[in-house]
Amino acid sequence: MRRVLAVFLLACVPAAAQRIPAPTDLPGDPFLIKKTWQAGGGGDSLNSVVLDPARSQLFLAYRHAILVDDMDSGAVVGKISGTYGSYGIALDETGEFGYVSDGRSNQIDVFDRRTLQIVGVIPTAPNPTGVVFEPASGLVFALCIKPPVEQRNAIPENRANQLNRSGHPLEELVAATLPSLDRPRAGKAVTHPESGWYLTVIDANTWKALADIQLPGKVGFAQSGGNGQVYLSMQGRNGLVNKYEIARLQADALGEILRSKDADTHAKVGPTPKEEQLRNGPMLNPGPGWQRYPVQALDWSGGRSSDDNSENQIAFFPLARECGEPRTFAVDVRYVRLFVACSYIMTLAVLNADNGDPVASVPTGPGTNAVAYDFDRRLIYAANGGGNGSLTIIRQDVTDSYAVVQNLPTYHWARAIAVSRITGLAYLVTDYSDSDPNHRRSVPGDASFYVQVIGH
């Protein structure tokens, strides 16, 4: 099964006064930066990075486009245009398609990984950010934020011109294509009375949204374990603002339930959204055989009306108080472990992925912001965005012990990291726009991001 590692970029906390721990003196070749190249973006902000080792490509999601770099040369080999508010990217296990959050258009854009063209769109709850593909269940999960106030969600004119190949007026196109999701017509504003955090669950086989699930707290990051489970970092469940947890979602069981309910409610009529869009292109005016049904609405918010989680499809693991706000994490399916970045106290918390019990705590560096795990070599990488920038490399032993191999200096603001299971090389994206490590820039610089390739 082809695995794809995705890392979402979150704000890091400056910690100049904190001291980077000294590396452990262990035998073996030290890790080093083998090459560096400048990433593009044209002054846009970088949101997420995904590595595709099979094609030797690195996807870098900026706000208005996605650039594709060759992992060997660093050269830009392609671009995915026409997506707005890009935050998350997920790649399927077949090597065919990728999924990108299109926050401004309230949808997931599906692109062909061979041509890098958008070939389909999937409506979601408002403001999708992170995207996760779960291979065992064949589901795509979009993290969405329903705003508490009236928000203008007009589809940009150039976006509509690009996608509307049917020749129909834009308002007619939007109204006919997306009737069931309360999506606004161009230039209109819509009010969402119930604000909160939602998961839109999508069937990757049909490109059909199955459900919008209201969650009991704020979600910061999501990651698939590849074994039918998805993990979420969550804040504020039961109204406790300073309460941080990891939630484990049983994606395979949830998929069976949602598909069964959908089949009971709607008989299959005509082609699926995937078949229709691959045949005619994305967002075409639907023909007689095309139907979009209202998605199921599940309330897992924990309020009085919450009664849809009777199958216990989600469990919560509290994090230690000293961990503070978790940034990102990685999943070790083989040894059933979670590696959680605790930015405030410069540590990596190791948890049992089945019950959330603490296993170990490993020192990292200031502003630990992203984590990647090399499954085959049992190495954990923690990108530290505070101080002068550093990368903590941790060795996992079969006895469930952990030791820091090296703290490698990097460029300022180490942002995200992904590791190739094929080569063992780690790709660290950093922001080198400001020479002062204690001052985070407020305005994006032009091509200020760099990719550093780390190996030994």
N, C-alpha and C positions, 0 to 999 in steps of 0.2 A: 504494500500500500504506500503510495507516495504521500509523504508528509510535507506540509508547508507550514513554515513558522511565520506567524504574524506578530508584530509588535506595534502597539499604539502609543503615541507620544503624549505624555502628560506633563504638566508643569512641574519643574523641579524646584527645590527650596535651596536658596543660597545658604552656605554654611562655611564661610571663610575661616571662622574661628575654630572649626573642628579639624582634628588632625587625622590624616590618612594613616591607618595602621601599617606597620612595617610588614613586608612580605615574609612568609614562612620560608625558611631555608630548606628546600627539598631538592633532591637530585633530579637531573633531567635538564634538557635544553630550555632556556627561558623563552617566554613568548615575546614576540616583537612585532612592530608594525612593518609589514612586508611591502605595502604600497599604499598610496593615497591618491585620490582623485577628487576634483571639485564637482559637486553636484549642482545641477541647474535649478530652475524654478523661477528665474526672472524676478527675484525679489518677493516671491510669494512665500507663505508660511508652509513648512513641512509638517504633515500630520501623521503619516504612518508609513511603515516600510514592510514589504513582504519579499521573501526570498523564494525563488523557484529554482532549486538545484538541477532539476531535470533539463531545463532549457538554459541554465547558467545565466539567469536574468534576475535583476533586482528591480522591484517596483517601488517607486517613491511617489506617494500621494501628496500633491500640493492642493491648494484650495480650489483651483480651477482646472487642473489637468493632472495627469499621471505620467511621469517620465519613466522609461524603461532603460536601465543601464545594463551593459554587458558586464558580467561579474569578473571576467578575466582582464579586459582592457579598460573598463570604466567608461567606455564610450556610450553615448546615448544612441540606442538602436531603435527606439520607437516612442510613441506618445499616444495616450488615450485622451481624446478631446471630447468636449460636450458634456462633461459632468461638473456639477456645481456644488460647492460645500463638501468636497471629498474629504473624508476623515478615515474611514476604514476600508481595507481590502481583504478579501478572502479568495483563495483559489481552491477549486474542487480537486478530487483525487484522480480524476480521469485525464487531466491535462488539457481539457477542452475549454472551460469557461472560468472567468473570474467575476467576482461580485464587488461592486463599489457603492458605498453609501453616497447618495446624492441628496444632501441635507436640504438644499434650497427647493428642490422639486418634490420632496417627501417620497422618495422612491429609492430602490436599489437598481443600479444600472448593471446589466450583464454584458460582459465583453468577451469576444472570441480571442483566445490567447495566441492563436496563430496570426490573425490579421490585426489584432488590437483595436477592432471596431466594436462599437456598442451594437449589440444584436437584440437586446430586449430590455424591458423595464418592468419592475415589480413594485406596485404601490405599497407603502408601508404606513405605519402611524407617523405623526409629524416628527420632523427633524431627526432622521436616522444618523447615527454617528458610527459606532463600532459595528463590525460585521464579522461573524464567525461561521465557518462551514464545519459541520460535524459529519464525518464520513460514515460512521456506523449506522446512523439514522437517516442519512440523506437529507438533512435539514440545514437550512441557512437561518441564522438568528441575527436580526438587526436590532441594535440598542437604540431606542427612540426617546425623545423628550417632548412631552406634550406641554406646550407653554400655558401659563396661567392667564394670560391676557391676549387680547386680539392681536393677531400677527399676520402680516402680509406675506402670502406665500405664492405670489405670482410667478409663473414660469417665465424665465427671461426670454425676450423676443428672439434673440439669436439662437437660443436653445430650441425654441419652438420651430423656427425656420429650418433648423438642421434636422429635427426629427420628424416633422410633418411632411411626409412624402405623398400623402393622399390627395392633396389639393383642397382639402376642406378648411373652412375658417377655423382659427385656433380655438375659439370658445366652443364651437361645435365639436371639435376634436376632443378637447378635454372633457366635456360633458358626456360624450358618448363612450369614451374609453374608460373613464374612471367614475362611474355613477355611484358606486356603493361605499366609497371610503370618505365621503364628505370632503372631497378635495375641492379647493376653490377654483373658479374659473380665472382666466388670466386677468390680472389687475384687481381682483377682488380680495377682500380680507375675510377671514373666518375666525370665529371665536370657539375655543375648545373649553367647555365649562369645567372639565375634570383634568387638572394638570397632574403631572407625575411622570414616572419613568415606566416605559413599556418595552416589551419584547414583541416584535413581529416575527412570527414563525412561518417560514417559507418552505415549501416542498421543492427541493432542487430538481426533482424529476419532471415537474410540470410547470415550474415558475409560478406557482399559485400560492398566495398568502393564505395560510390556514387559520391563524389566530392572532389577535392582539392581546397580550397578557399584561395586565397592570401589576407592577412589582411593588413590594412593600418599602422600598427605599431607593436611594440614588445609586446608580451603577457607574463605576469608574472604569472597569476593564473586564474583558471576557476572553476566555481561552478554552479551546476544545482539547480534551485529553485523547481524542481519536478512538475512544473505546465506548462510545455511546453516552458520554457525560460531558457537560459543559460547566465551567466554573466561572463565577462572577464575583468581583469585589463589590461590596455593598456597604452603604452608609445610611444610618438614620432609620433603621427598621423600628417599628413601634414608636415612632416619634422621638427616639433618642439620637440627637444630632451627632454626638461624639461616639456613637457605637459603630464599630467597624467589624465587618464579617466577610467570610468567604461563603458564597452560596453554591451548592452543587445541584445541578439540574439533570435529571434523568431524561436525556434527550430521546433515547430510543423508545422508552415507554411512552413519553409524551407524543412522539410521532405516531405511534400505533393508535393512540386514543383520538388524536386530532384527525387522522386520515379516516378512521372509522366513522367518526361523527360527520365528517364532510361527505363521505359516501352515502350515509343514511339520509342526509339532508338534501343533497343535490345529485340527481342522476347525471351521468356523463352525457353531455350533448355537444357534438362537434369536437373540434380539436382542442387541445390544451393551450393555455397561453404560450407555452414554450413552442409548441408546434406551429401555432399561428404566427408568432413573431419571427421565428426562423424562416418561415415561408415568405412572409410579406414585409418584414422589417419592423422595427420597434414603433409603438404608439400609432399604428395605423387606425383609421376609422374602422371599427369592427364590422364584420359582415354578418349575414343572417345566422351563421352557426356559432358565432362567438358570444360567450356570456361570461360576465364577471359577477360573482355572488358576494354578498356581504360576508366578511370574515367573522369567525367566532370571537366573542369578547369574553375573556376570562379575567376574573378579579382575584389576584393573589396579594392584594394590598394589606391584608390583615384586618380590615375593617369589618363592620357588622355584616356587610353583604358578601364577604369573602367565603364562598362555598364551592369553588371550582377546583380546589387542590385536595380533593378527598383521597386521591391516590398517593398522596405524599410524594409528589414528583420533584419537590425541591426541599433541600435540607440546608441548615445554616450552621457555620462553624465560627464562633467568636474568636477574634484575634486578641492577643494580649494587649493590655492597655498601653504598655510602653512601645508597642510597634507604631502607634500613631496611625496616620492615614496611609494605607497600603497603596503603592504606586502600581506596579505590574507584578505578574508572577508567571512562572513556567510550571508545566505539569510533567511528572515522571510517572508514566503508566506502569512501567515494569516493576518499580519498587513502591508504587502507590504513595508518591510524595508530591507536595506542593512547595515551591520555592517562592516566597513572597518578599518583595522589596519593601523594607521598612525605612523610608527615607529619613525620618527625623532622627533616628538613633544609629544610623549608619550600620545596619545589620541586614542579613538575609535570614528570614525566619523559615525553618523547614517544618512542615506540618504533615501529619498523616492525612492523605487525601480521602480516606474513608470516613473518618470521624472528627478530623480537625485537631487531634491531639498534637501538642508541640513535640518535636523530635530533637531539634538542634537550633542553635543561633550562631551565625557566622559573621564576623566583622567585615564590613565592606569599605565604603568611602563616603564623603560628603554628598548628599543629594542623590542617593541611589534611585535611579529613575526607570531602568529597564532591565529585564532579566531574560536570558536565553539559556537553553539546556541542550547540550550535545549528548543525545541518548546513547550513542554507540561508544563514546570515549569517556562517559561519566564525568563531564566537565560542566560547570555552571559559570556563566559570565554575568557579572553585575556591572552595568554601565552607570557611573557616578557623575552626575551632571553638575555638582557643586564644586567649590574650590577651583583648582586649575583644570579639572577634568581628569578622570582616571577610569581604568577598567580593572575590576577585581576578578581574578580567575580562581575558582574553587574546585578542588578535586573531591569527588564523591567516592568513598570506599564501600566495598561490599558489606562491611560491618556496620553500615549506616553511620559512619563518622565522616566529618567534613574538615578540610584543611585548606587554608589560603595558599595557593601556589605562588601567586605573584600579584602585585599591584602595579599595573602598567600605566605610565603617564600618557594621556591622550590630549587632543585639542579641548578647548573650553566647551562646556555644555554638552557632554556626551548624552546624546538624545535617545538612541534606540540601537538595538543590536539583534542580529539574526545569525544563525550558524548553519553552514552547509553540512548535512550528514554525509555527503559524498566525499568532500575534501577535508572536512574538519576546520575550514577557515571560518573565522568570525568576521562579520561586516558591521562595523560601528559607524553610525551616522552622527556627526557632531556639528555644532554651530560655532564657527570661529569668527563671528562678525565683530566681536567686542574684545579688545585686548585686556579689559579690566574684568577679571573673573567674578568680582563682587557686584557687578552691575549687569542685569539682564536687559538686553535691548528691548525697546518697545515698538520699534519700526523695523520690519524685515529688511535685511540688506540684500543686495543683488548677488545671487549665487554664493552665499556665505556658508552654505553647508558643504561638508566634506565627508567622504566615505573613506574610512581607514580599514584596511584589511589586515587582520591579526592572525598569526600562525606561529609555529615553532619548528 
